[in-house]
Amino acid sequence: MLSCVLDTNCSLIYSLPQSPLLLGLILFLTTLAFWLSGLVIYRVFFHPLAGYPGPTLAACSQFWFIRAWTGGNYPFDMRRAHDEYCDVVRIAPNELSFKTPQAYKDIYSHAVGDKRPFLESRVFYDRGPSVVQPDIVFTIDPEQHRSQRRSLSHAFSAKALRGVEDIIRSHVRLFTDQIGKHAKRLSIPESLLFWLMPSDLKRNVDLHEIRAEEKVDQRIKLRDLSTREDFFAYILRRGSFNKNQLAERAKILLLEGSETMATFLAGVTYFLLTTPAALKKLQHEVRSSFSSEDEMDGDSTKKLPYLHAVVEEGLRLFPPVPLGLPRVCPGATIDGYYVPSGTEVSVDNFAMSRDAQNFPDPDEFHPERWIGLNTRSNKEASRPFSIGPRACLGINLAYLEARMIIATMVYSYDWELVDKEVDWF
């Protein structure tokens, strides 16, 4: 019997690979498997966030978050996760997503008293080494952000925006004129698709940077000749500026001032078209208030309550930034939950603004919820421009553009949805 056991053990020993390289590979893979197993067990059962609900895959690795982020349905995936679990969801091994107005205040509001600041996540905001200071959106250092915000704040004040209303009005008129020309010339909307498809996104990004730099060069040359109080007039007047930093700011202003507004307009146009009663009510308000487009400006459109309600409801249902902006928790209580230091946290705008606890019939387009004392809706649950030190600097400009564009389009044209079978959103 003993000889049989020895023979068996010897045969097992001799069956192991004799190649040191192959043996090393097997040992490495075995060690890696044990390490990964231990890591998964730790993250699921012993990590400081182990008690928070969420997909098991999200607790194990970043794969759930990456799949949601790159799958094209990130806002809807996040909303489903919150609906399935609760107001706080673990969406990655070291990241929590909230969806309550109180959590929004706790994370994004100003740090006053004993409240410590929630700094921006380097994973999300850090764009890598650069020869210039990061722009106002991506800078992480609070002092750098405050400095950049101060240099631009005058350009976005109510007084400054009144000085550029003529420019905005001329571009709105150009936009509506182009709509009229294309509406008469094109009989099928599919013919637009060819021109709307980006052929090379990277090339367009490069062109965007080149254009921004060219605009900065032109503006610097005209610094003493221009009488127009544009965004850079206040910076150039001070005399101390860096050309590269101006270019970085121009890039972000061109992008944020165009792409976000285009996204919002696409959404609010669709919701008005699919809610004929709201469109009819808005048309009546606008057309009964003005006798021509020339009468429309920031002050006159601001007096229209239903127009304002349409803008707010469009921002609630289709926020241009429909995701949570990640911050690093310093170790604090967020809406009753204690979150340890170093945890990445955010509040998902889309999930919060479409939560039935905050807005009855959350997926329905009801501008009336923004008029008067509507106690059934929690208006603090719609935060399209954020709050606190990182609140959108261009909020006044965004509202001005939205009111003037929508009012002009409603005044000038009758709208009709071409294909009612397509769910665009």
C-alpha positions in Angstrom: 0.0 0.0 0.0 2.8 2.4 1.0 4.6 1.8 -2.3 1.4 2.6 -4.2 1.1 6.0 -2.4 4.7 6.8 -3.0 4.4 5.9 -6.7 1.3 8.1 -7.0 3.0 11.1 -5.4 6.1 10.7 -7.5 4.0 10.6 -10.6 2.3 13.8 -9.6 5.6 15.5 -8.9 7.0 14.4 -12.2 3.8 15.6 -14.0 4.4 19.2 -13.0 6.0 21.3 -15.8 9.7 21.2 -15.9 10.1 24.6 -17.6 10.9 27.3 -15.0 9.1 29.9 -17.1 5.9 27.8 -17.3 6.0 27.0 -13.6 6.5 30.7 -12.8 3.5 31.6 -15.0 1.3 29.0 -13.2 2.5 30.3 -9.8 1.8 33.9 -10.9 -1.7 33.1 -12.1 -2.5 31.2 -9.0 -1.3 34.0 -6.8 -3.3 36.5 -8.9 -6.4 34.4 -8.6 -6.1 34.3 -4.8 -5.4 38.0 -4.7 -8.4 38.9 -6.8 -10.6 36.5 -4.8 -9.4 38.2 -1.6 -10.0 41.7 -3.0 -13.5 40.8 -4.1 -14.3 39.3 -0.7 -12.9 42.4 1.1 -14.9 44.9 -1.1 -18.2 43.0 -0.9 -18.1 42.1 2.8 -15.5 44.2 4.7 -15.0 47.5 2.8 -16.2 50.6 4.7 -19.0 50.9 2.1 -20.0 47.2 2.3 -23.3 48.1 4.1 -24.5 50.3 1.2 -26.9 48.8 -1.3 -26.1 48.5 -5.0 -25.3 46.0 -7.7 -22.9 43.3 -6.5 -20.8 43.9 -9.6 -20.4 47.6 -8.7 -19.1 46.6 -5.2 -16.5 44.2 -6.8 -15.0 46.4 -9.5 -15.4 49.5 -11.7 -16.9 47.3 -14.5 -20.6 48.1 -13.7 -19.9 51.9 -13.7 -17.8 51.7 -16.9 -20.5 49.7 -18.7 -23.2 52.2 -17.7 -20.9 55.2 -18.6 -20.0 53.8 -22.0 -23.3 52.1 -22.9 -25.1 55.3 -24.0 -27.8 55.0 -21.4 -26.0 56.2 -18.3 -28.7 58.5 -16.9 -31.4 55.8 -17.3 -29.1 53.1 -15.8 -28.5 55.3 -12.8 -32.2 56.0 -12.4 -33.0 52.3 -12.5 -30.3 51.6 -9.9 -31.8 54.2 -7.5 -35.3 52.9 -8.1 -34.2 49.3 -7.5 -32.2 50.0 -4.3 -32.7 53.3 -2.5 -31.8 57.0 -2.2 -28.1 56.1 -1.9 -26.5 53.5 -4.2 -23.0 52.1 -4.3 -22.0 52.4 -8.0 -18.3 51.5 -7.7 -16.1 50.0 -5.0 -15.3 53.5 -3.5 -18.2 55.6 -4.9 -21.7 56.4 -3.7 -24.5 58.0 -5.7 -27.3 60.0 -4.0 -30.6 61.3 -5.3 -32.1 63.6 -2.6 -32.2 67.4 -2.4 -30.7 67.3 1.1 -27.7 65.2 -0.2 -27.2 67.8 -2.9 -27.0 70.6 -0.3 -24.6 68.5 1.9 -22.2 67.8 -1.0 -22.2 70.9 -3.3 -23.1 73.9 -1.0 -20.5 76.3 0.3 -18.3 75.2 3.2 -19.4 77.3 6.1 -18.9 76.9 9.8 -17.8 73.4 10.6 -18.6 72.1 7.2 -15.5 71.0 5.3 -15.3 71.3 1.5 -16.0 68.4 -0.8 -13.2 68.7 -3.4 -13.5 67.7 -7.0 -12.5 64.1 -7.8 -9.1 63.9 -9.6 -10.3 60.8 -11.5 -13.1 62.8 -13.1 -11.6 66.3 -13.4 -7.8 65.8 -13.8 -6.9 66.0 -17.5 -3.2 65.2 -17.0 -0.1 67.3 -17.2 -0.5 70.7 -18.9 1.7 73.7 -19.5 -1.2 76.0 -18.7 -3.5 76.3 -15.6 -6.6 74.1 -16.0 -9.7 76.0 -17.1 -12.5 77.0 -14.7 -14.4 73.7 -15.1 -11.5 71.3 -14.6 -9.4 73.1 -12.1 -9.4 71.2 -8.8 -7.6 73.7 -6.5 -10.2 75.9 -4.8 -8.0 79.0 -4.9 -7.4 78.7 -8.6 -11.1 78.2 -9.2 -12.0 81.3 -7.2 -9.4 83.4 -9.0 -10.7 82.3 -12.4 -14.3 82.8 -11.4 -13.6 86.4 -10.2 -11.9 87.2 -13.5 -15.0 86.1 -15.4 -17.9 87.0 -13.0 -18.3 90.6 -14.3 -18.8 89.4 -17.8 -21.8 87.3 -16.7 -23.5 89.9 -14.5 -27.0 91.1 -15.3 -25.6 94.5 -16.3 -23.0 93.0 -18.7 -25.5 90.7 -20.3 -27.8 93.7 -21.1 -24.8 95.1 -23.1 -24.7 92.0 -25.3 -28.4 91.5 -25.8 -28.2 92.9 -29.3 -25.6 90.3 -30.3 -27.8 87.5 -28.8 -30.8 88.8 -30.6 -29.0 88.9 -34.0 -27.9 85.3 -33.6 -31.4 84.2 -32.5 -32.8 85.9 -35.7 -30.1 84.2 -37.8 -31.1 80.9 -36.2 -34.8 81.2 -36.8 -34.2 82.5 -40.4 -32.2 79.3 -41.1 -35.0 77.2 -39.7 -37.4 78.9 -42.1 -35.1 78.4 -45.1 -34.6 74.7 -44.4 -38.2 74.1 -43.6 -39.2 75.3 -47.1 -36.4 73.5 -48.9 -36.4 70.1 -47.3 -39.4 67.8 -47.6 -38.1 64.8 -45.6 -36.2 65.1 -42.3 -33.9 62.2 -43.2 -32.1 64.4 -45.6 -30.7 66.2 -42.6 -29.1 63.2 -41.1 -26.1 63.1 -43.5 -25.1 66.6 -42.5 -25.6 66.0 -38.8 -23.4 62.9 -38.5 -19.9 63.7 -37.3 -17.3 62.2 -39.6 -14.4 62.5 -37.3 -14.9 63.6 -33.7 -11.2 63.9 -33.0 -10.8 66.2 -36.0 -13.7 68.4 -34.8 -12.1 68.7 -31.3 -8.9 69.9 -32.9 -10.8 72.4 -35.0 -12.5 73.6 -31.9 -9.2 74.3 -30.2 -7.8 76.0 -33.3 -10.9 78.2 -33.6 -10.7 79.2 -30.0 -7.1 80.2 -30.3 -7.8 82.2 -33.4 -10.6 84.1 -31.7 -8.3 84.9 -28.8 -5.7 86.3 -31.1 -8.2 88.4 -32.9 -9.6 89.7 -29.6 -6.2 90.6 -28.2 -5.4 92.6 -31.3 -8.7 94.5 -31.0 -8.3 95.1 -27.2 -8.0 98.9 -27.6 -10.3 99.3 -30.7 -13.3 97.3 -29.6 -16.1 99.2 -27.8 -18.1 96.0 -27.2 -18.2 94.7 -23.6 -17.7 91.0 -24.3 -16.6 88.2 -22.0 -12.9 89.1 -22.3 -13.2 92.9 -22.1 -12.9 92.8 -18.3 -9.8 90.6 -18.3 -8.1 92.6 -21.1 -8.8 95.9 -19.4 -6.8 94.8 -16.3 -3.7 94.4 -18.6 -2.3 91.3 -16.9 -3.3 88.1 -18.8 -1.8 85.0 -20.3 -2.6 84.2 -23.9 -2.6 80.4 -23.3 -5.0 80.8 -20.3 -7.3 83.0 -22.4 -7.3 80.3 -25.1 -8.2 77.7 -22.5 -11.1 79.8 -21.2 -12.3 80.5 -24.7 -12.4 76.8 -25.5 -14.6 76.0 -22.5 -16.8 79.0 -23.0 -17.4 78.0 -26.7 -18.2 74.5 -25.7 -20.4 75.1 -22.6 -22.2 78.0 -24.2 -23.2 76.1 -27.3 -23.4 72.3 -26.7 -25.4 72.6 -23.4 -27.9 75.0 -24.9 -28.3 72.9 -28.0 -29.0 69.9 -25.8 -31.6 71.7 -23.8 -33.4 73.2 -26.9 -33.6 69.7 -28.4 -35.3 68.4 -25.3 -37.7 71.2 -24.7 -38.7 71.3 -28.3 -39.6 67.6 -28.2 -41.5 67.9 -25.0 -43.6 70.8 -26.3 -44.3 68.9 -29.5 -45.5 65.9 -27.6 -47.6 68.1 -25.2 -49.8 70.1 -27.6 -51.8 71.7 -24.8 -48.5 73.2 -23.3 -47.4 74.4 -26.8 -50.7 76.0 -27.5 -50.7 77.8 -24.1 -47.1 79.0 -24.7 -47.9 80.3 -28.2 -50.9 82.2 -26.8 -48.8 83.8 -24.1 -46.0 84.9 -26.5 -48.1 86.0 -29.4 -50.4 88.0 -27.2 -47.5 89.8 -25.5 -45.5 90.9 -28.6 -46.4 92.5 -31.9 -43.0 91.7 -33.5 -39.8 89.9 -32.7 -38.0 93.2 -32.2 -39.9 93.7 -28.9 -38.3 90.6 -27.4 -35.4 91.1 -25.1 -34.2 89.9 -21.7 -36.5 92.0 -19.6 -39.7 91.5 -21.7 -39.4 87.7 -22.0 -38.6 87.5 -18.2 -42.1 88.8 -17.5 -43.8 85.8 -19.1 -44.6 83.2 -16.4 -45.5 80.3 -18.6 -42.4 80.8 -20.7 -40.3 80.6 -17.6 -42.2 77.5 -16.5 -41.5 75.8 -19.8 -37.8 76.5 -19.5 -37.7 75.2 -15.9 -39.7 72.1 -16.8 -37.5 71.4 -19.8 -34.4 71.7 -17.6 -35.9 69.3 -15.1 -36.8 66.6 -17.6 -33.8 67.0 -19.8 -30.9 68.6 -17.9 -27.9 69.3 -20.2 -25.6 67.7 -17.6 -27.7 64.6 -16.5 -25.2 63.1 -14.2 -23.7 63.4 -10.8 -20.5 65.5 -10.5 -18.2 63.5 -8.3 -16.7 65.0 -5.1 -14.3 63.5 -2.5 -16.0 63.3 0.9 -13.9 64.7 3.7 -15.7 62.4 6.2 -19.2 63.7 6.8 -22.9 62.9 7.2 -24.8 63.1 3.9 -28.6 63.2 4.3 -28.3 61.0 7.4 -25.7 58.6 6.1 -22.1 58.8 7.5 -19.7 58.5 4.6 -16.0 57.9 5.4 -13.2 60.2 4.3 -11.9 59.6 0.8 -15.1 58.2 -0.6 -16.2 59.6 -4.0 -19.8 60.9 -3.8 -22.2 62.6 -6.1 -25.9 63.4 -6.6 -27.4 62.1 -9.9 -29.3 65.1 -11.4 -31.4 62.9 -13.7 -32.5 60.5 -11.0 -33.3 63.3 -8.5 -35.3 65.4 -10.9 -37.3 62.4 -12.1 -38.1 61.0 -8.7 -41.8 60.7 -7.9 -41.0 61.7 -4.3 -40.0 65.1 -5.6 -42.3 65.6 -8.6 -45.7 63.9 -9.1 -45.9 62.2 -12.6 -42.1 62.8 -12.9 -41.9 61.8 -16.6 -44.8 64.1 -17.7 -44.2 67.6 -19.1 -46.2 69.8 -16.8 -44.9 73.4 -16.8 -47.7 74.4 -14.5 -45.8 72.8 -11.6 -43.5 75.8 -11.7 -46.3 78.4 -11.4 -47.5 79.7 -8.1 -47.3 77.9 -4.8 -47.2 74.3 -6.0 -46.6 72.4 -2.7 -46.7 69.0 -4.3 -43.4 69.6 -6.1 -40.0 69.9 -4.4 -38.4 72.5 -6.8 -35.1 72.1 -5.0 -34.8 68.6 -6.7 -34.1 70.3 -10.0 -30.5 71.6 -10.0 -29.5 72.1 -13.7 -26.9 74.7 -12.8 -25.6 73.3 -9.5 -25.2 75.3 -6.3 -22.3 76.5 -4.1 -18.9 77.6 -5.2 -19.0 75.5 -8.4 -22.5 76.7 -9.5 -22.6 77.5 -13.2 -21.2 81.0 -13.9 -23.3 81.4 -17.0 -26.7 80.8 -15.4 -28.1 84.3 -16.3 -26.9 84.0 -19.9 -28.4 80.5 -20.2 -31.8 81.7 -19.0 -31.6 84.8 -21.3 -30.8 82.7 -24.4 -33.4 80.0 -23.6 -36.2 82.6 -23.2 -35.3 84.5 -26.3 -34.8 81.5 -28.5 -38.0 79.7 -27.4 -40.1 82.8 -27.5 -38.9 83.7 -31.0 -39.4 80.2 -32.4 -42.9 80.0 -30.9 -43.8 83.5 -32.2 -42.5 82.9 -35.7 -43.5 79.3 -36.5 -46.3 76.8 -36.0 -44.8 73.5 -34.8 -45.7 69.9 -35.7 -44.1 66.6 -34.9 -43.3 64.8 -38.1 -42.9 61.2 -36.9 -45.1 60.6 -33.9 -44.1 56.9 -33.7 -40.5 57.6 -32.9 -39.5 58.0 -29.2 -36.7 60.5 -29.5 -36.0 60.5 -25.8 
